[in-house]
Amino acid sequence: MNEESFYQFSTVTVLALLAFFYGGTYLLTLLIKKKKENTDAFMVSNHQIGFGLGAASMTATWIWAASFYGAATSGYTYGISGPLHYGLWGALMILFIYPFGRRFRKLAPNAHTLGELIHARHGSSSQLILASSNILGSIISLMVNFTASGALVSVLSPLSFQAGVVIAGVGVLSYTLWSGFRASVLTDFAQLMAMMAVAILIIPAVMFALGGPETLSDGMSLLTPEQANLFSMDAILNQGAPFFVAVLAYAIGNQTISQRLFAVREDHIKPTFITATIGYGAIVIGLGMIGLMALMTGMEPIDGDMNNLIPQMVSMYLSPVFIGLFFILVIGSLSSTADSDLSAMSAILMADVYGKNIAKNKPDPTKMLFIGRLTMIVATLIGVVLASFSMDILIMLVFVGALWGAIVFPVIASCFWDRVTNKAFTSAVIAGLVMFCVARFELVPMIGVTAGLFELLAAVGGGVVLGLMAFGFCGRRIGLVFGTLCAIVLAYFCVGFLRDYTVLLASLMAYGVSTIFCIAVSLMSSSKFDFSQIDQKVINYDPTKPATQG
């Protein structure tokens, strides 16, 4: 079977759908255009985003094109528990950043990026490590979303893959370029409402087109015992646990998330993140059920490509109207994340690179805005070019995930512990990344004492992940005790076992090694940092607006 097995719209119809979506999105941003935009509004909406817009923007940003295909693939591969593992852990990580986010805002109420806080805490080298990882991650995210657009357009219309990539790039840039983050947040709200409405319609429509709950009940016989088990160890070890570890790194290390943290009004942080947690989980788990339905009906993905599951199900069982709604659903999801990536990169270049390291906290606001908009244009061009090559992004995603995993403990520790030094931060990140690569790509034989040592380091990493979560919600003492106990228990179970699960082993090692180095190097120094200095060093760049009070 090939792409001709999919329902296809005419070229005119697809162009009309794209014009309707991007044209409507652009017209929406006209509501906020000003002749003179200021830098703080461009980067974080003057720290005054309300609860509704904030929650919608967080949810829409976290749901990207890969969420649809990944959730469906998880349901098709692991059965009943697959969508739950994909959706629940991703949702939990939105909630996870909330307690630490409140600390970030308390230390630096006027920050635009997490990098600014780290710059005030440690200096340029640590800040630029964080900034570089975010730029690389956002470029990859742009490429993934533009690639998804190209694939969708080429499957559902006579247009080429490259045409779909270019249209998405131009469309997203057109409505984000002038007002930056404010445009991203406002359009996120509209895009999320559309995504929710379409998801609510499409998921039950597919189920009833298949014959309803009775047909799916009969399809249970096609599932293996592991796929029928809600607590499948196969799903936990190969999907749930690695994803849990990965999205934790994304929650702390990703500028698209921290940018919203600094933009939301401080008194609205808690309800914003709780609502986004629920919204993300509900939508993604629901979309993952389409993959489970495909499994229960015995459907084989076209060309063996799991990314074809949702388009295939929609094309085979729904009317052209629903296929059109699905088209808007995917375009909306990828656009909401792509515009967030553009806003994140522009803020990093404006604040972290120009504001802190070139202008030394005395930037020219006009030049700053020019740099932000130029960053968006260049980033879009790079994303379009890379997406046009249909590159395999797995290796780059692995590196970004590892870098963010190695950053998590040093970032959090730097905001709570006055002994952490710049040397401790940088050496911890480098050591964590190096050891991750050694384990992930099996640069040494994973046998004997070596494998055992790596498994013990991974057990430490597991204790760090769980301990940080307990620390965030229950306090420092409980977090330390719980994390230590978890590391001991994990060490007992991991040795001799975890070496067969390379992705999980390597991801946990990034946490474990970076934590060990960060603590060890910090203890070698007797200096203590005065956290009150951070607020004095992180400033607003708009001279006409008073600083936000913490």
Buried (B, 14 or more C-beta within 10 A) or exposed (E): EEBEBBBBBEEEBBBBBBEEBBBEBBEBBEEBEEEEBBBBBBBBBBBBBEBEBBBBBBBBBBBBBBBBBBBBBBBBBBBBBBBBBBBBBBBBBBBBBBBBBBBBBBBBBBBBBBBBBBBBBBBBEBBBBBBBBBBBBBBBBBBBBBBBBBBBBBBBBEBEBBBBBBBBBEBBBBBBBBBBBBBBBBBBBBBBEBBBEBBEBBBEBBBEBBBEEEBBEEBEEEBEEBBBBEEBEBBBBBBBBBBBBBBBBBBBBBBBBBBBBBBBBBEBBBBBBBBBBBBBBBBBBBBBBBBBBBBBBEBEBBEEEBBBBBBBBBBBBBEEEBBBBBBBBBBBBBBBBBBBBBBBBBBBBBBBBBBBBEBEBEBEBEBBBEBBBEBBEEBBEBBBEBBBEBEEBEEBBBBBBBBBBBBBBBBBBBBEBEBBBBBBBBBBBBBBBBBBBBBBEEEEEBEEEBBBEBBBBBBBBBBBBBBBBBBBEEEEEEBEBBBEBBBEBBBEEBBEEBBEBBBBBBBBBBBBBBBBBBBEBBEEEEEEBEBEEBBEBBBBBBEEBEBBEE
